[in-house]
């Protein structure tokens, strides 16, 4: 039950600002921002949406295949994927570029300011969905603009159902392009901010978007998630985390739960609950790929939260 994960591989440079952005950014001075944040801690992590989703799907016992690009400095990431037994057969190395780099600063309220250098990601369109072989489900996650457009077209042509997960890449597309993604997709997954941007750019309501796909999933952080499917809205509760350490990669962990649930025939309430649990497990750990629960531990956590086993 292979899942194709089209998206970025990146190195995340994660910094912690001990204050609050809201206290440093003056609303009446946003037209001339010149601000500096003192960040006493910094870490460099393996990240990128494709890497994060694949990592979490592997924890669940899934079979991820990553389709992405790395730069001339990408050898450590290739070695990591091999050690994790995650297929890198569709990972292309671009020797003329650096691997994508993300610089994330998180404040005391878990708000984030992110700067992103795409690097090798801009060559993602050189990858072809057909190179992945037989897959049951794909996800089109944030990646190079041309790559996202082409991979959606290719998946549709090959009859591969896919989740459209625009994430932070959503602003790269205009309303008509976003409408076309929705027309092609089998599922759409966004957070609440992205949902507002998606409806604003397309002129479509959430109900209208949901009517075009099998399910529209809107995550709402500590408020849980809503799944719009079959003309209904399923409310998914947030699972209480052991700690709130780092929100980086929580959305990707949620998407991994979706991929696992969909490829294993779970119902939507269970898919949503498993996805919520994966986000809860991730947020208790620093970095997007440092949590290490076993599948049995995930199953026990799920049963403890919801009263039944998903596996």
N, C-alpha and C positions, 0 to 999 in steps of 0.2 A: 504494500500500500504506500507507494512512494509519493512524496509531496515535493513539488518543485518550488523552490523559494527564490524568486527573482527580486533582487534588491542589493543593497550596498554591503560591502565589507569595509570596515573603517577602524582606525585607532581612535579611541575616545580619551581625550585629556580632560579629566574631571576635577573641578576645583570647587571648594566650599567657601562661600561668603558668609561670615557669621552674622551679618546684619540683615536688613530687609531692603530689597530693591526699591520698594515704595517710599522709603525714607530718603533715598538718594536721587530719585528721579522726580523732578518738579514738574507737575502737569502743565504749568504755564511757560515752561522753558524747553519743551520737547523739540522745538524747532531748531535748537542749537545745543544739542547734548554734548557735553564734554565731561565725562565722569569716569572715575577709576574705582575699582573694587579691590580691596586688599584680600587676598586669598591665601591663608597660611598653609593650606594643604593642597596637594595635587597628586593625582594618580594617572597612570597611562594604562588603559584597559583595551582588550579586544572588544570590538563593537561592530556597529553597522547593523541595519535592520535585518538583513539576511542572516548574518552570523548569529544575532541574538535569537531570532525565531528558530533557526536550526538547532541551536544549543538547547533551548527549552523543549523542542519537539523530541530531541534525542533523549532527554530526561524522562519523557513520557513513554519511551519505547517506540517512537515513530521512526520513519525512514526518510530523512530529509536529503534532498539534493540541492545544493546551492548553485545558482547561476549568478555570477558576479565578476567583478574585475578587481585585481590588486595591482599595486605599482611595484617599482624596483625594490622597495623596502618591504615587500610582502612575504618574504620567506618564513618569518616566525608564524604568520597566520596560517600558511599552508601546513607547516609542521603541527600546529595546534589542531587543525581539522583532521589530520591523519591520526593524531593521538586520540581524538575523540571518536574516531571511526565514522566521521561525517564525510560523505562523498564530495570531492573537489574536482570531479571530472569536468564540470562546466565552469570552473573558475579560470579566467584568463589573466595572464600577467602582462601588464603594459610597461615595458622597460623604460619608456620615455617620460613616465609620470611617477609621482609619489602616490601611495595608497591614500584614499580619502581620509581626512583628518577632521575630527569634531572636537571643539573646545567648549565645554559645558560648565557654566557656573551656576551653582544652586544656592539659594539664600535660605535664611532660617525658616521660612514658610514653605519650603520645597518648590518655590517658583524657580524657573530656569531661564537663563539667557544663553543662547547657543550660537557659535560661529562655526561655519562648516566650509572646508575646502574640498571640493569634489574630486580633484585629482584624477586617478584612473577610472573613477566612476563614470566620467564623461564618455568613455569608450564602451559603455555597457551595451550599446546597440550592435556591437560586433558579435555578441552572443546570440544564438538562435535557440528557441524553445525546442525545436526538433532534435537538437543535439542531446537532449536529456533522455531520449528514449521514451519508454512507456511510463507515464505518471498518472495517478488517479486524480490529483487535485493540484492546482498551482495557486500561488499568491503573488500579485504584482505589488510589491512594497516599494518605498522610496528608493530611487535609483537615478541614473542619468535620464534627463527628459526624453530623449529619443529612444532610449532603451525601454522605458515604461510604455511609450506609445506602441513600439514595434512588438514587444513581448505580449501585450494584450491582443493585438491583431493576430499574432502567430498562434497564441493559445486558442483563440476562437476558431481559426482556420483548421486547427488540428483536433477540434472538438474536446479540448481540455477545459473543464470548468475551472473558474478562478475567482479568488477573492480580490477585489480592488481595495487596496489599502494605501491611499495617497499620502497619509501622514504629513510630515513637514514638507513634502514635495508638492502638496496641493497648490500653493501659489504659483507654481510654474505653468499652470494650465488655465486657459480661459474657459468661459462657460460652455461653449460648444464642444470643446475637447473633453471636458468633464462629463457632459451629457453622453458623449460617445463611449467613454469608459463605462458608464453606468449601463448603457444599452448592451455592451459586450459582456459585462461581468455576470457571474452567477450570484455573488454575494458582494456586499460593500461593508467595510469596517472603518469607522472613524471615531475620534473622541468628540466630546461635546463642542469644543471650540471649532474643530474641523467640520463638524456637522453644520454649524452656523455659517461657516465660510462656503461650504459646498452648496447649501441652499441659496445663499446670497448670490453666488456666481452663476448658478444654473437657473435660478428663478423657480426651482422645483421645491415643493414642500417635502418634509420627511415622508409623508404618506405617499406622495407621488413617486419618490425614489424607491420606496419599499415595494410599490406595485410593479416595478420593472425588474426586480430581482427576487430570488428565493428568500433572501433575508437581508435586512439592513441592521447592522449592529452599531450602537452608539455607546461608547464607554463614558462613564461619568465620575471617574476617580473614586473618592471615598463614598460616593452615592451609588456605586454599583454600575449597572449597565442596563440598557433597554434593547431588546431584540424585536424588531418589527418583521413579522412573517405571517403569511396566510391571513392578512387583514387584522391581525391581533398584535398587541404589544405585551411582550413577556418581560417582567421586571426581574432583574438578576441582582441579588444582594451582594454587597461588598463583604469579603471575608476578612475578619479582623486579623491584622498582621501581628507577628510576634514583636516587631519593632519597625519604626519608620527610619530606615537608614539612607536610602537612595532611590529616587523614583526613576532613574535612568534605565530604560529597557523594560519597564512594566507593561507598556502597550504591546511590545513584541512578545513578551511572555503570554499575554492574553491571546494574541493571534496564534501562538503555538497550540494553545488549548483548543481553539477553533479548528485548526487543521487536523489535530488528532481526533477530535470528536466527529468531524464530518467524514473523515476517511474510515472511521470505525462504526459508523451508523448510529451514533448516539442521538437522542432527541435534543431539541433546542434548550429546554431547561437545564439538562445535564451538561450540554456543551457550554452554556453560559456560566454555570456554576464552576465547572472545571477551569474555564478560562479565568474567571475571577480569582479562583484559588491560586493559579499560577502567578498572577500578578501580585497577590498577597505574599507569596513565598519569595518572589524576587525583590520586593521593596524592602525586605528585612536584611538584605545583603548589599554591601558596597559593590558597585560595578554591575554591568549587565550580564556577566557570565561567570559569577563566582559562587552562586548558590549551588549546592550539590545534594539535594534530596534524592533518595532512591525512589524507584517507582512504587515500592511498597509503602514507603513513608508518605508519598503523595496520596496514595489510596487511603491510608489511615487518616490523613488530614481531611480529605474529602468526606469520609464517613463521619468523622467527628463533627464537621460543620453542617452536614446535610442529612445524616442518618441513613445513608445507603452507599454502596460501592459503585463506582463508575466502571470498574474493570473486574 
